Amino acid sequence: MKDKTIKADEAIALIRDNDVVTTTGFVQSCIPEALHAALEKRFVDTGAPRDLTLIMCAGAGDSKGLGTGRLHHPGLLKRVIAANFGRMPKVAEAAQENKICGYNLPQGVISQLYRACAAGQPGLFSKVGLHTYVDPRLDGGKVNDVTQEDIVKLVEVEGEEWLFYKATKIDVAFIRATSADPSGNLSMEKEALTLDSLAQAMAAYNNDGLVIAQVERIVEQGSLKPKDVKVPGILVDCVVVADPPEMHRMNYGKMYDPALSGEIRIPVEGMPKMPLDARKIIARRAAFELPPNGAVNLGVGVPDGVAAIANEEKVTPYITLTTEAGAVGGVLAGGSSFGSSANAHAVIDQNTMFDFYDGGGLDLTCLGMAECDEQGNVNTSRFGGRLNGCGGFINISQNSRAVVFAGTLTAGGLKVAIEDGNLKIVQEGRAKKFVKQVEQITFSGAFAQERHQPVLYVTERCVFQLTPGGLELIEVARGIDIEEDILPNMDFKPIIDNPIPMDRRLFIDEPMELLSDLMNLKLWERVSYDEDRNLLFLNLEGWNVRKKSDIDDLTKVLVDACKKAGRRVNAVVNHDGCRIAEDLYDDYAAMIAYMLEHYYASTTRYTTSTFMRLKMQEALSKRGLAPHVFERAAEAHRAIGLEEDESASKAKPRPAEAHMGK
């Protein structure tokens, strides 16, 4: 058998001018550094190969010149198709200066296009990118004026809008693995992620191209078990052993961590706690949106702190955290290890993970935001003179059932102090993040509203909700003044309709009992029953309906209470400070209809929130139920022929077991 092992410079010598080159890597992990370094060296020494097209998914570098950042030299690249430019700033600068052509496409689209190339297909149909800058009605994904070719088209299929992404044939694929036998069979036992290596290799091979694999070691022929081989040798032309070993670090911050490669499991109880600062406040508040038994994606930066909070609060076993890079379960890693997971349940290929995301598999995502405007549009791709790129943001935010955008209200030098459960702004950030109009639409608020997608915007001092009228301020931290600390630091005025205080637990450095809230373990405490008046009072103040299972939990509590009452009851419900996810109002109304059919003699409800009254009335009307939702408790009581018992309506209801024999 032919031994495919050669030196890096020998492999790179096979690349020709004008070739289309794709490379693997995710942020700072799984980067074939030795191949990038050899390509850079050849070009600097000889001026060849020239005018390459670079195709890549996520950013693959340290933002300081490593990874694909090595390919910035004038003449080396003529075109770049990438999801992320931020980790190769000099390449991004060349694109902004019209020195090269460039496209910024969604990460999942590029990942899935590798499969299209491998299968000989002309491209990919997807809804991902509609109504964002990728849509041809806006920029078509082009990053500058010299980029003229349209590779994204708007098409209609059976009356629905789709985007068609043109596939670009691949000549050279840089991939990475841990071990290779002389025949080029590759295994990834010490890699944190598998990414798209198989699809990239197949795409190049089926185009009569060149596949170069960087590995840590060569093993004996036949020693790799068939199911351990991630890329078969038939697809691989050259195998390069990284030299020195530092060229094959797991990521730029770690030489190797067996917990991230899944070779060992580590105890998570001793993992360090986050300090109580602005980042932790935001992560804590976002964690209250976690859906039990649901699939969750977390973005880089502030959002990845949610994983640490989930671990602190011991809720990790009750949710499944995932990354677009392919990690499923465990404790998601941050920093240089972002994208991987300690104690992961599984690691799947990146393109397959995006299939899961695009198909609606995600229950919640928490992502960062560079800019947000009054229509709820979010920009993370191009701002402040920087071409950063969208990464997987568009795939994830557009297709997750619910979205939480997380970040500070201002940026650049923000300092806060937390005292006795109150927040104080010590030094305001230099830049406003909530602007009149975002520079580029990476997430469309209008499109989210059209699809009834629940969207929150969580900051350290307040929380906004996306409504048909734009952003509504729904929560404010204790110690924060709306007129002094919020509105002057925004370029627009949000809707303000009786915002409630942010949960005090967010600002106290002790466990929050988050698991109890997420699992509705104390939901029964919100129900009280007055036998003399046959009145069941339900206090949903501050409660969130995040997922349909929350409605199921509430239904069970109410049915139990009514059965113990032994007769049909008159129900009054306090919805002040309660929030129902945009797509769950109909399910909630169905629960009310069920209770009226089987257990209620009558029911009424009240809330000071104009938005909730309108949404509730709309949902009730659709089911033929009395649509009126009152603004005040007294009105709700009078509507069922009772006078308000202020002690029941204004105070927290007495524990249900005192009335229901719990």
TITOR-641109 format. One line per field, with one value per residue (C-alpha): residue number from 1; residue in three letters; x, z, y. Coordinates in steps of 0.25 Angstrom, whole numbers, always signed. Layout:
<sites>
n (NUM/...) .
res (ALA/...) .
c1 (X/...) .
c3 (Z/...) .
c2 (Y/...) .
</sites>
This chain:
<sites>
n (1/2/3/4/5/6/7/8/9/10/11/12/13/14/15/16/17/18/19/20/21/22/23/24/25/26/27/28/29/30/31/32/33/34/35/36/37/38/39/40/41/42/43/44/45/46/47/48/49/50/51/52/53/54/55/56/57/58/59/60/61/62/63/64/65/66/67/68/69/70/71/72/73/74/75/76/77/78/79/80/81/82/83/84/85/86/87/88/89/90/91/92/93/94/95/96/97/98/99/100/101/102/103/104/105/106/107/108/109/110/111/112/113/114/115/116/117/118/119/120/121/122/123/124/125/126/127/128/129/130/131/132/133/134/135/136/137/138/139/140/141/142/143/144/145/146/147/148/149/150/151/152/153/154/155/156/157/158/159/160/161/162/163/164/165/166/167/168/169/170/171/172/173/174/175/176/177/178/179/180/181/182/183/184/185/186/187/188/189/190/191/192/193/194/195/196/197/198/199/200/201/202/203/204/205/206/207/208/209/210/211/212/213/214/215/216/217/218/219/220/221/222/223/224/225/226/227/228/229/230/231/232/233/234/235/236/237/238/239/240/241/242/243/244/245/246/247/248/249/250/251/252/253/254/255/256/257/258/259/260/261/262/263/264/265/266/267/268/269/270/271/272/273/274/275/276/277/278/279/280/281/282/283/284/285/286/287/288/289/290/291/292/293/294/295/296/297/298/299/300/301/302/303/304/305/306/307/308/309/310/311/312/313/314/315/316/317/318/319/320/321/322/323/324/325/326/327/328/329/330/331/332/333/334/335/336/337/338/339/340/341/342/343/344/345/346/347/348/349/350/351/352/353/354/355/356/357/358/359/360/361/362/363/364/365/366/367/368/369/370/371/372/373/374/375/376/377/378/379/380/381/382/383/384/385/386/387/388/389/390/391/392/393/394/395/396/397/398/399/400/401/402/403/404/405/406/407/408/409/410/411/412/413/414/415/416/417/418/419/420/421/422/423/424/425/426/427/428/429/430/431/432/433/434/435/436/437/438/439/440/441/442/443/444/445/446/447/448/449/450/451/452/453/454/455/456/457/458/459/460/461/462/463/464/465/466/467/468/469/470/471/472/473/474/475/476/477/478/479/480/481/482/483/484/485/486/487/488/489/490/491/492/493/494/495/496/497/498/499/500/501/502/503/504/505/506/507/508/509/510/511/512/513/514/515/516/517/518/519/520/521/522/523/524/525/526/527/528/529/530/531/532/533/534/535/536/537/538/539/540/541/542/543/544/545/546/547/548/549/550/551/552/553/554/555/556/557/558/559/560/561/562/563/564/565/566/567/568/569/570/571/572/573/574/575/576/577/578/579/580/581/582/583/584/585/586/587/588/589/590/591/592/593/594/595/596/597/598/599/600/601/602/603/604/605/606/607/608/609/610/611/612/613/614/615/616/617/618/619/620/621/622/623/624/625/626/627/628/629/630/631/632/633/634/635/636/637/638/639/640/641/642/643/644/645/646/647/648/649/650/651/652/653/654/655/656/657/658/659/660/661/662) .
res (MET/LYS/ASP/LYS/THR/ILE/LYS/ALA/ASP/GLU/ALA/ILE/ALA/LEU/ILE/ARG/ASP/ASN/ASP/VAL/VAL/THR/THR/THR/GLY/PHE/VAL/GLN/SER/CYS/ILE/PRO/GLU/ALA/LEU/HIS/ALA/ALA/LEU/GLU/LYS/ARG/PHE/VAL/ASP/THR/GLY/ALA/PRO/ARG/ASP/LEU/THR/LEU/ILE/MET/CYS/ALA/GLY/ALA/GLY/ASP/SER/LYS/GLY/LEU/GLY/THR/GLY/ARG/LEU/HIS/HIS/PRO/GLY/LEU/LEU/LYS/ARG/VAL/ILE/ALA/ALA/ASN/PHE/GLY/ARG/MET/PRO/LYS/VAL/ALA/GLU/ALA/ALA/GLN/GLU/ASN/LYS/ILE/CYS/GLY/TYR/ASN/LEU/PRO/GLN/GLY/VAL/ILE/SER/GLN/LEU/TYR/ARG/ALA/CYS/ALA/ALA/GLY/GLN/PRO/GLY/LEU/PHE/SER/LYS/VAL/GLY/LEU/HIS/THR/TYR/VAL/ASP/PRO/ARG/LEU/ASP/GLY/GLY/LYS/VAL/ASN/ASP/VAL/THR/GLN/GLU/ASP/ILE/VAL/LYS/LEU/VAL/GLU/VAL/GLU/GLY/GLU/GLU/TRP/LEU/PHE/TYR/LYS/ALA/THR/LYS/ILE/ASP/VAL/ALA/PHE/ILE/ARG/ALA/THR/SER/ALA/ASP/PRO/SER/GLY/ASN/LEU/SER/MET/GLU/LYS/GLU/ALA/LEU/THR/LEU/ASP/SER/LEU/ALA/GLN/ALA/MET/ALA/ALA/TYR/ASN/ASN/ASP/GLY/LEU/VAL/ILE/ALA/GLN/VAL/GLU/ARG/ILE/VAL/GLU/GLN/GLY/SER/LEU/LYS/PRO/LYS/ASP/VAL/LYS/VAL/PRO/GLY/ILE/LEU/VAL/ASP/CYS/VAL/VAL/VAL/ALA/ASP/PRO/PRO/GLU/MET/HIS/ARG/MET/ASN/TYR/GLY/LYS/MET/TYR/ASP/PRO/ALA/LEU/SER/GLY/GLU/ILE/ARG/ILE/PRO/VAL/GLU/GLY/MET/PRO/LYS/MET/PRO/LEU/ASP/ALA/ARG/LYS/ILE/ILE/ALA/ARG/ARG/ALA/ALA/PHE/GLU/LEU/PRO/PRO/ASN/GLY/ALA/VAL/ASN/LEU/GLY/VAL/GLY/VAL/PRO/ASP/GLY/VAL/ALA/ALA/ILE/ALA/ASN/GLU/GLU/LYS/VAL/THR/PRO/TYR/ILE/THR/LEU/THR/THR/GLU/ALA/GLY/ALA/VAL/GLY/GLY/VAL/LEU/ALA/GLY/GLY/SER/SER/PHE/GLY/SER/SER/ALA/ASN/ALA/HIS/ALA/VAL/ILE/ASP/GLN/ASN/THR/MET/PHE/ASP/PHE/TYR/ASP/GLY/GLY/GLY/LEU/ASP/LEU/THR/CYS/LEU/GLY/MET/ALA/GLU/CYS/ASP/GLU/GLN/GLY/ASN/VAL/ASN/THR/SER/ARG/PHE/GLY/GLY/ARG/LEU/ASN/GLY/CYS/GLY/GLY/PHE/ILE/ASN/ILE/SER/GLN/ASN/SER/ARG/ALA/VAL/VAL/PHE/ALA/GLY/THR/LEU/THR/ALA/GLY/GLY/LEU/LYS/VAL/ALA/ILE/GLU/ASP/GLY/ASN/LEU/LYS/ILE/VAL/GLN/GLU/GLY/ARG/ALA/LYS/LYS/PHE/VAL/LYS/GLN/VAL/GLU/GLN/ILE/THR/PHE/SER/GLY/ALA/PHE/ALA/GLN/GLU/ARG/HIS/GLN/PRO/VAL/LEU/TYR/VAL/THR/GLU/ARG/CYS/VAL/PHE/GLN/LEU/THR/PRO/GLY/GLY/LEU/GLU/LEU/ILE/GLU/VAL/ALA/ARG/GLY/ILE/ASP/ILE/GLU/GLU/ASP/ILE/LEU/PRO/ASN/MET/ASP/PHE/LYS/PRO/ILE/ILE/ASP/ASN/PRO/ILE/PRO/MET/ASP/ARG/ARG/LEU/PHE/ILE/ASP/GLU/PRO/MET/GLU/LEU/LEU/SER/ASP/LEU/MET/ASN/LEU/LYS/LEU/TRP/GLU/ARG/VAL/SER/TYR/ASP/GLU/ASP/ARG/ASN/LEU/LEU/PHE/LEU/ASN/LEU/GLU/GLY/TRP/ASN/VAL/ARG/LYS/LYS/SER/ASP/ILE/ASP/ASP/LEU/THR/LYS/VAL/LEU/VAL/ASP/ALA/CYS/LYS/LYS/ALA/GLY/ARG/ARG/VAL/ASN/ALA/VAL/VAL/ASN/HIS/ASP/GLY/CYS/ARG/ILE/ALA/GLU/ASP/LEU/TYR/ASP/ASP/TYR/ALA/ALA/MET/ILE/ALA/TYR/MET/LEU/GLU/HIS/TYR/TYR/ALA/SER/THR/THR/ARG/TYR/THR/THR/SER/THR/PHE/MET/ARG/LEU/LYS/MET/GLN/GLU/ALA/LEU/SER/LYS/ARG/GLY/LEU/ALA/PRO/HIS/VAL/PHE/GLU/ARG/ALA/ALA/GLU/ALA/HIS/ARG/ALA/ILE/GLY/LEU/GLU/GLU/ASP/GLU/SER/ALA/SER/LYS/ALA/LYS/PRO/ARG/PRO/ALA/GLU/ALA/HIS/MET/GLY/LYS) .
c1 (+0/+4/+9/+2/+11/+19/+24/+16/+23/+22/+7/+6/+14/+3/-7/-8/-12/-27/-30/-42/-37/-46/-41/-46/-46/-56/-52/-39/-41/-37/-29/-19/-8/+3/-4/-7/+7/+13/+4/+8/+23/+22/+15/+24/+36/+32/+19/+11/+1/-7/-22/-27/-42/-43/-56/-58/-69/-66/-54/-42/-31/-27/-30/-15/-10/-11/-20/-26/-21/-7/-14/-14/-3/-6/-8/-10/-25/-34/-48/-53/-66/-67/-77/-67/-56/-54/-43/-35/-35/-25/-33/-45/-38/-34/-49/-54/-43/-48/-35/-42/-56/-64/-76/-81/-91/-98/-89/-99/-101/-86/-86/-97/-92/-80/-90/-96/-82/-79/-92/-90/-102/-103/-106/-115/-129/-131/-140/-128/-124/-138/-140/-125/-113/-112/-125/-122/-133/-122/-108/-108/-97/-87/-77/-72/-74/-64/-72/-82/-85/-99/-97/-110/-124/-138/-147/-162/-165/-180/-183/-172/-160/-146/-132/-124/-109/-100/-89/-74/-66/-54/-40/-33/-38/-29/-35/-30/-30/-22/-17/-15/-10/-1/-13/-19/-30/-33/-38/-41/-39/-32/-40/-51/-59/-61/-67/-68/-56/-63/-72/-60/-51/-62/-65/-51/-49/-62/-57/-43/-37/-27/-29/-18/-20/-12/-10/-3/+3/+4/-1/+1/-6/-19/-19/-31/-44/-54/-64/-53/-49/-56/-50/-47/-33/-39/-43/-29/-17/-7/-4/+4/+9/+9/+23/+26/+14/+10/+4/-6/-11/-26/-28/-20/-22/-20/-10/-19/-31/-36/-50/-52/-49/-58/-47/-50/-61/-58/-66/-73/-76/-63/-63/-61/-73/-74/-72/-84/-83/-91/-88/-93/-106/-109/-105/-114/-126/-125/-124/-138/-142/-136/-146/-146/-144/-141/-129/-121/-111/-102/-94/-79/-76/-87/-97/-87/-88/-102/-95/-87/-100/-107/-96/-96/-111/-110/-120/-110/-116/-130/-126/-117/-107/-102/-92/-93/-80/-86/-85/-97/-99/-89/-84/-81/-67/-64/-52/-42/-49/-63/-70/-66/-72/-67/-74/-82/-92/-88/-81/-87/-82/-85/-94/-102/-104/-109/-119/-124/-124/-130/-141/-146/-139/-135/-144/-136/-123/-116/-107/-100/-103/-94/-106/-121/-131/-145/-151/-144/-134/-120/-106/-94/-88/-83/-82/-73/-65/-62/-66/-68/-77/-90/-84/-95/-104/-114/-117/-118/-126/-136/-139/-139/-153/-149/-138/-131/-121/-111/-102/-99/-107/-95/-81/-67/-63/-76/-74/-85/-87/-96/-101/-112/-119/-118/-110/-102/-96/-82/-77/-85/-80/-75/-84/-99/-103/-118/-118/-129/-125/-115/-104/-107/-119/-113/-127/-140/-150/-161/-158/-158/-172/-177/-174/-179/-165/-163/-151/-145/-133/-126/-116/-110/-120/-133/-140/-148/-158/-161/-175/-183/-180/-165/-157/-164/-157/-163/-153/-144/-133/-135/-126/-128/-135/-142/-141/-126/-120/-127/-134/-122/-113/-123/-125/-140/-150/-156/-170/-172/-184/-183/-169/-167/-154/-144/-143/-135/-128/-120/-113/-110/-97/-104/-112/-125/-132/-133/-137/-149/-154/-151/-158/-170/-167/-174/-185/-196/-192/-198/-212/-222/-236/-247/-258/-268/-268/-264/-253/-240/-229/-217/-206/-197/-189/-175/-177/-172/-179/-166/-171/-183/-179/-181/-196/-197/-191/-201/-212/-209/-208/-221/-228/-223/-228/-242/-243/-240/-250/-261/-269/-268/-260/-260/-246/-239/-225/-214/-205/-198/-183/-186/-180/-186/-177/-182/-185/-192/-204/-213/-208/-211/-225/-227/-224/-234/-245/-242/-243/-256/-262/-258/-255/-258/-272/-267/-253/-247/-233/-226/-213/-207/-199/-206/-199/-203/-217/-218/-211/-220/-232/-228/-226/-238/-247/-241/-247/-260/-257/-261/-249/-249/-237/-238/-227/-230/-233/-246/-252/-248/-255/-268/-269/-272/-281/-271/-264/-249/-242/-230/-222/-223/-221/-210/-202/-196/-207/-206/-200/-209/-207/-214/-227/-225/-220/-207) .
c3 (+0/-3/+9/+9/+19/+14/+19/+20/+10/+0/+2/+0/-12/-19/-18/-31/-34/-34/-26/-17/-3/+9/+23/+36/+50/+60/+67/+74/+73/+63/+54/+44/+48/+42/+28/+29/+34/+22/+12/+17/+17/+2/-2/+5/+0/-14/-17/-20/-20/-24/-25/-16/-12/+3/+8/+23/+33/+47/+50/+51/+58/+70/+64/+64/+52/+55/+47/+35/+39/+33/+19/+19/+10/-3/-15/-7/-7/-17/-11/+2/+6/+21/+32/+41/+38/+52/+54/+42/+44/+33/+23/+27/+25/+11/+8/+14/+5/-7/-9/-10/-12/+0/+4/+18/+18/+30/+36/+35/+21/+17/+26/+18/+5/+7/+6/-7/-13/-9/-15/-28/-25/-31/-17/-5/-3/+11/+18/+27/+24/+19/+23/+28/+20/+13/+6/-8/-6/+4/+2/-3/+6/-1/+8/-2/-15/-24/-21/-32/-35/-28/-21/-13/-20/-15/-21/-19/-16/-15/-11/+0/-1/+0/-2/-12/-9/-20/-17/-21/-25/-16/-21/-7/+6/+19/+30/+43/+52/+63/+57/+43/+38/+25/+16/+21/+30/+40/+55/+64/+78/+84/+76/+83/+71/+57/+50/+35/+32/+25/+16/+13/+9/+0/-6/-11/-14/-23/-30/-34/-23/-12/+2/+12/+26/+38/+49/+62/+60/+50/+55/+50/+37/+41/+56/+55/+57/+46/+54/+60/+46/+43/+29/+21/+14/+0/+2/+7/-2/+8/+22/+30/+44/+51/+55/+65/+74/+78/+63/+67/+80/+84/+84/+85/+101/+103/+98/+102/+111/+111/+117/+105/+95/+103/+108/+122/+131/+141/+154/+152/+166/+168/+156/+159/+161/+153/+161/+163/+153/+141/+133/+144/+146/+131/+130/+143/+137/+124/+131/+136/+122/+121/+117/+125/+116/+105/+95/+97/+89/+96/+88/+91/+102/+112/+107/+110/+125/+125/+125/+137/+144/+140/+147/+159/+161/+158/+146/+136/+137/+133/+120/+108/+105/+91/+82/+67/+66/+69/+85/+91/+106/+118/+122/+111/+111/+109/+105/+96/+97/+93/+84/+92/+105/+117/+119/+106/+103/+88/+78/+64/+51/+50/+37/+44/+56/+47/+41/+55/+58/+44/+46/+59/+69/+78/+89/+93/+89/+97/+88/+89/+82/+77/+73/+75/+70/+73/+63/+71/+59/+64/+58/+61/+47/+44/+53/+58/+45/+47/+38/+48/+41/+45/+49/+53/+58/+47/+46/+61/+64/+53/+56/+71/+77/+86/+87/+98/+93/+105/+107/+115/+112/+108/+104/+107/+121/+128/+143/+153/+168/+175/+189/+197/+185/+178/+165/+164/+151/+155/+142/+129/+116/+105/+94/+93/+88/+87/+74/+65/+54/+53/+43/+38/+40/+45/+52/+47/+58/+48/+43/+57/+60/+47/+52/+67/+72/+86/+88/+100/+101/+115/+120/+134/+138/+130/+121/+108/+101/+86/+83/+70/+74/+76/+89/+102/+115/+124/+136/+143/+153/+167/+169/+154/+150/+137/+134/+138/+136/+124/+114/+113/+109/+97/+84/+84/+95/+97/+100/+115/+122/+136/+136/+149/+157/+153/+162/+174/+175/+162/+171/+183/+183/+188/+181/+174/+175/+160/+158/+167/+157/+145/+149/+155/+168/+176/+167/+176/+186/+176/+178/+189/+192/+200/+203/+208/+195/+186/+181/+175/+174/+165/+167/+154/+158/+152/+146/+132/+122/+115/+109/+107/+119/+128/+124/+126/+140/+143/+138/+147/+159/+156/+154/+167/+174/+168/+171/+186/+186/+182/+173/+161/+166/+162/+158/+158/+152/+155/+143/+147/+144/+137/+124/+113/+102/+88/+82/+94/+96/+88/+97/+109/+104/+102/+116/+121/+112/+117/+132/+128/+122/+134/+147/+146/+149/+144/+142/+141/+140/+141/+138/+137/+124/+112/+103/+111/+111/+96/+93/+104/+98/+84/+88/+96/+85/+76/+85/+87/+101/+108/+104/+114/+122/+134/+138/+153/+163/+168/+154/+152/+165/+162/+148/+155/+165/+177/+184/+185/+197/+197/+206/+196/+184/+188/+197/+193/+194/+206/+203/+196/+205/+216/+208/+199/+209/+202) .
c2 (+0/+14/+22/+35/+42/+54/+67/+79/+87/+76/+75/+90/+90/+83/+95/+103/+117/+120/+108/+108/+104/+100/+98/+93/+99/+105/+118/+114/+99/+88/+97/+90/+101/+94/+94/+109/+112/+104/+111/+125/+121/+116/+129/+138/+131/+129/+137/+125/+120/+133/+137/+126/+125/+122/+115/+113/+112/+118/+127/+119/+127/+135/+149/+152/+145/+130/+121/+127/+140/+135/+136/+152/+154/+162/+153/+141/+142/+148/+143/+139/+132/+131/+132/+139/+150/+154/+144/+148/+163/+167/+158/+166/+179/+175/+172/+185/+192/+185/+178/+164/+159/+154/+148/+146/+134/+127/+117/+106/+109/+107/+95/+88/+93/+84/+72/+79/+79/+65/+60/+68/+77/+91/+97/+98/+102/+109/+119/+123/+137/+142/+157/+158/+165/+151/+153/+158/+169/+174/+171/+157/+153/+162/+169/+180/+187/+179/+166/+165/+151/+147/+134/+135/+136/+138/+127/+123/+109/+105/+119/+120/+129/+122/+125/+117/+117/+114/+103/+106/+94/+91/+88/+86/+82/+84/+75/+70/+58/+51/+38/+33/+20/+20/+18/+31/+26/+36/+36/+47/+41/+54/+64/+73/+73/+66/+78/+76/+68/+57/+66/+75/+63/+57/+70/+72/+57/+57/+69/+62/+71/+70/+65/+69/+64/+69/+59/+57/+43/+32/+18/+4/+0/-7/-3/+7/+1/+3/+10/+19/+24/+37/+40/+27/+27/+26/+41/+46/+49/+54/+52/+62/+60/+74/+78/+83/+77/+92/+93/+82/+88/+85/+100/+112/+112/+97/+87/+76/+73/+59/+64/+72/+60/+51/+42/+44/+50/+60/+64/+77/+80/+87/+96/+110/+120/+132/+145/+153/+164/+170/+157/+148/+156/+155/+140/+138/+145/+137/+124/+126/+124/+110/+100/+87/+75/+84/+86/+99/+106/+117/+127/+132/+143/+147/+136/+124/+129/+122/+108/+112/+117/+104/+96/+105/+103/+88/+89/+83/+69/+75/+82/+78/+89/+88/+96/+98/+92/+78/+76/+71/+71/+72/+86/+95/+101/+116/+124/+117/+104/+110/+100/+88/+82/+75/+61/+63/+52/+52/+60/+60/+66/+81/+80/+70/+79/+90/+81/+79/+94/+98/+87/+93/+85/+96/+100/+112/+120/+131/+139/+152/+165/+177/+186/+185/+195/+199/+189/+178/+176/+171/+173/+164/+164/+178/+189/+200/+200/+185/+173/+162/+153/+145/+132/+122/+134/+134/+119/+118/+131/+129/+115/+114/+113/+124/+134/+142/+152/+155/+167/+180/+192/+200/+196/+200/+203/+199/+197/+193/+191/+181/+185/+178/+173/+187/+190/+203/+208/+213/+216/+217/+210/+219/+213/+211/+197/+201/+209/+216/+206/+195/+196/+182/+173/+159/+156/+162/+166/+167/+153/+148/+155/+149/+135/+138/+135/+139/+148/+155/+165/+163/+173/+175/+186/+183/+173/+176/+168/+168/+172/+176/+191/+189/+187/+188/+190/+179/+178/+188/+185/+190/+202/+206/+219/+218/+233/+234/+220/+214/+224/+234/+222/+218/+225/+222/+221/+207/+204/+205/+199/+196/+188/+180/+179/+168/+157/+161/+147/+151/+161/+153/+144/+131/+120/+124/+111/+112/+97/+99/+110/+103/+90/+98/+90/+101/+104/+99/+111/+120/+114/+117/+114/+121/+111/+121/+129/+117/+125/+119/+130/+128/+137/+136/+149/+148/+134/+131/+122/+118/+104/+96/+87/+100/+100/+85/+87/+98/+90/+79/+88/+94/+81/+76/+88/+87/+73/+75/+86/+76/+85/+95/+107/+122/+125/+139/+139/+150/+152/+164/+162/+149/+146/+136/+133/+139/+125/+119/+128/+119/+107/+115/+119/+104/+101/+111/+105/+91/+97/+103/+91/+82/+89/+104/+110/+124/+130/+144/+150/+163/+169/+184/+180/+185/+175/+163/+168/+169/+156/+149/+155/+151/+136/+135/+141/+130/+119/+126/+130/+143/+151/+162/+163/+173/+183/+183/+172/+178/+178/+164/+160/+168/+161/+148/+154/+155/+166/+166/+160/+170/+161/+150/+158/+167/+158/+145/+135/+125/+112/+103/+91/+100/+99/+87/+77/+76) .
</sites>
